[in-house]
Amino acid sequence: MTDDTGDGPAPDRHTAFHRLHHADRPLLLPNAWDHASAAALVRRGFPAIGTTSLGVAAAAGLPDATGAAREGTLALARGLARLPALVSVDIEGGFGERPEEVAALTAELDRAGVVGVNIEDGRPDGTLAPLARQCAVIAAVKERVPRLFVNARTDTHWLAALDGGTPPSLSTTAERIEAYLRAGADGIFVPALTDEQDIGALADDLGETPLNILFAPGRHTYERLAELGVRRISCGSLLFRAALDRAVELAWTIAHPRPEARNDLDRAADLLSYAEAQSLAGDFAQDPAEATPA
């Protein structure tokens, strides 16, 4: 097994990220979609951040989960890795057809300073990737960059939720999970798994392997997920969608004032100031390789 990590960051950053999944409380991983959102989250005190594939793609006018946002995701990842935080990147299905292509991409991310990736088995046509192929991708990544935290996402429940169908039995999901763990996955992510009994049972079955759950407003609380044994809680596209919703509603309220919305306008006066937003750019240390001579 070779460790193709080039001139990447010291291994202690990777160790620190792994340890966040085994702390006394679950790792809440907020997901950013651009430099400003990432810097603001880090400044607020989050030690680790992820990216949201939907947010990154939609912000660029591209569809999610199709590979169209590959270059934008890589460019964003290189910038985010310069923040004083641990960064995990959502690479959708891997941005490549062959396992070795996905492994090469993750090695590039590792050299840039990224400490983890999220790889999903759902496909744009609503099917799941062939199990053997997905296992080959995970194994190739772990062989190429063994220190990288690979969060293996299975979309068994997610695809059912998108179609409005009945969630599959946990045994169906377990088959994929077991295969991904044998291939070398460090953590397991099952978005749209919301039933508390199933979450608790899966967490128990996984033991020390971190279970990642997508936070579902109205269904989950941080404390309850912690009690169930969840080790990592992701926000997914929630923050991106909340930001869009808030921005649109505020604009509409300005144009169509209503007495009951007065508090919303008053609160807008306490938002991040222009100067504070402008200063977020200063949180990114300049990469010497990109420095421009005066």
N, C-alpha and C positions, 0 to 999 in steps of 0.2 A: 504494500500500500504506500503510495507516494503522497507527500504533502506539498502540492503545488500552490504554495501561498506567496511566492515571490517576495516582494518587499512590503507586504501587508503589515497591519498593526501587530503589536506584540500579542502573544496568545492570551495574556491575562484579560484582555477585553472579551475574548470569546468565553473564557472561564467565568468571567463576571456575568455574562448574559445567561449562560447555563445555570449559574447559581440563583439567578432571579426566579427561575422556575421551580426552585426547591426551598424557597424562603418560608417564613411562618405564615405569610399572607400571599394570596395570588398576585401574580404580575398583571397589573392593568396596563394593557398595551394600547395607547391611543394611536389612531392611524391618520397620518398627514397626507395631503395631496399636493403640496407645493412647499417651497422653501419657507415662506412666511408662516404657514400653519405649523410646520415642524419646529421652527425656531421659537414660536410662541409657546408651544407645548413644552419644549425643553426648558425655556425660561421659567415656566410655571413650576418646574420641579420634577417632571417625569424623567426617570433615569434611562428609559428605553422607549423608542417609538417605532411604529411600523408604517408602511405605506398602504394605501387603499387603491386597489387596481381600478375600481370604478371611478374614484375621485380623480386619479391621475389621467385616466382615459377621457372621462367626460369633460374635464377642464380643458383638454386639448381638442375637443370636438370629435373624439374617436369612440368606437364601441368597446365595451369591456369584454374581457375573456376571449378575445379573438387573436391576440398577439399584435394588434395594430399599434399598441402603445409601447412596444419594446424599446425603441430608441429614447422616448421620453422618460420611461421608467429608469433606464440606465443612466441617463444624464442627471435626473433628479437624485438617484442613489449616490452618485459620485459627490454631489454637493452636500447631501444630508450627512454623509459619513464624516464631514469635516466639523460637524457640530459636536459639542461636548456631551454626547449621549451615545447609547448603543442602538444601532439601527438594523432592523430586519426589513427585508424587501419582499413584497408580494410580486412574484414573477409569473402569475397566472399558471398556465400549464407547463411553463418552462421556456417559452419563447424559442422552441426548437423542436424539430421532428425526431432527431436522433439523440439518444442518451448522452453521447459524447459532446454534442453541441450544447446541451443544457449544462453539462459539467464544466465546459469551457467558460460559459457565461457566468456561472457561480464563482469560478476561480477569479474571473475579472472583478466581480463584485467584492470578493474577499480582499483582493489587492487594493481596492479602493478604500477599504475600511469597514465594509458591511460585515456584521457578525451572524446574520441569520437570513434564511429565505423561507418563504411559504410557497409550496408547490401543490396545485390542486389537480384532481383527477376528473373534474367535470369538463365537458366539452360544449362549444356553442350550440351544437345541434340537440342538446338535451340528453346526451348519452354520457356514460362513464368511459374513461380510457380503459383499454384492455389491461387487466390486472398485471400480466407479465410485463407489459411495456412500462407501466408506471413503476413497478418494482425495479426494473432495469435503470430507469432514470434516477431514482433515489440512490441506488447502489453506485451508480457512476459518479454522482455528486459527492457522496461520502468517501469514495475512493480518491477522488481528485482533491477534495478539500475536507479532510476528516474533521477539522475543528469547527467547521461551519454548522450552526444549529439548523437542522432541516425539520421544519414543521410540515408534516405530511397531512394535507387536507383531503378528506374524502367528502364528496358531494352527494352521497346517498340520500340524505335528508334535505339538502338544499334544493336539489332538482325537483324533488317531490313538492316542496313548498312553493317553488316558482310555478309549477303546473297546477297548484291547488289540489294536489292529490293526497292520498293517505301516506303518511310516513312509513317507510319500510320497517321490518322488525329489526331489532338491535343485532340479531345474529347475522343479518345480511351485511351490516356495517362492520361487524366484528371480523368477518372474513377478510375484508380489505385491510383493516387495521393490523391484524396479525401479520399479514403479508408485508405491509409497509415497515413494520418493526423488524421483521427478519431481514429486510433489505437495508436496514441501518437508520431508519428515521429516529430523530431525537425526541419528537413530540407529535401528538396527534390532534388534529383540528376537525371538529364535526359541526360546521355551521348549520343552523336551523334545528339543531337538537335542543328541544326546549322542555321536554318532560323531565321532571325532577327525578323520578324513579329511575329512568334510563340514564340520566346524567350520573347519578350516584353509583349505579351499578357499573357503568363503564369506567368511572374513576377508580372504583375498587378493583376492577379487573386489570387495569393498567398499572396499578401499584405505584412504583416510583417514576414511571414514564408520565410526563406532564400531559394532562388533558386540557386542550384549549377550547373554550366555548365562546361563541359570538353573542355578545350581550344583546338581549331582546327587551326593549323598553316595555313595561307592563307585564312582562313574564318573569324577568329576573331581577334580583338585587345582588349587589356585590357580596354582601355578607352571606346570603343564602348559597350562592355558588361556592363560596369558600367552605361553608359547612358540608357541601356535597363532595368536596375533594378536588374541585377544579383548581388547576395550578396557573392557568393563564386565561385572561379574559380580554378578548379583542373587541374594539369598537367597530371594526370594518368600515363601511361607508357612512356610518351614523353621523359622525361629526361633519363630514362634507355635506350631507343632505340637510343637517340642521343649519349649517351656515347659509346654504342656499335659501332655505325656507325663511330664515330670519331676515336675510337681506331683502328678499322680495316683499315680505310682509311690512318691513319698515318703510320701503319705498312707497308701497301702496297706501300706508297710513299717512304718510306725508302728503300725498296727493289727494287722499280722501279722508280727511280728519274726522274722527268720531269721538265723542266725549269719553266713551269707555276705553278708548285706546290712548288716552292722554298719558297714562303711566308708561306706556311703551315709548312714547316720544321723550318723556322725562328721563327714562333710563338711558336713552341713546346719548344723552349728554355726558354720561359716565363711561362711555365706551373707550377703548384704546385710542389714545390721541394720535394725531398725525405724526408727531415727533417720535412717539413710542413705536408706532408701526414702522417708521422710517429706520429706527435704530435696530430693528431685527436683522437687517442685512449685516450689521457689524458682528453678529454672533457666529458668522461663518469665517473661520480662519482662512486666509488666502493661501491657496496651494502654490508653493514656490514654483512649480512647473508652469503655472499659468500667469505668473507675475509678468507685467509689462514694463520694460525699461522706461524710466522717466525721460 
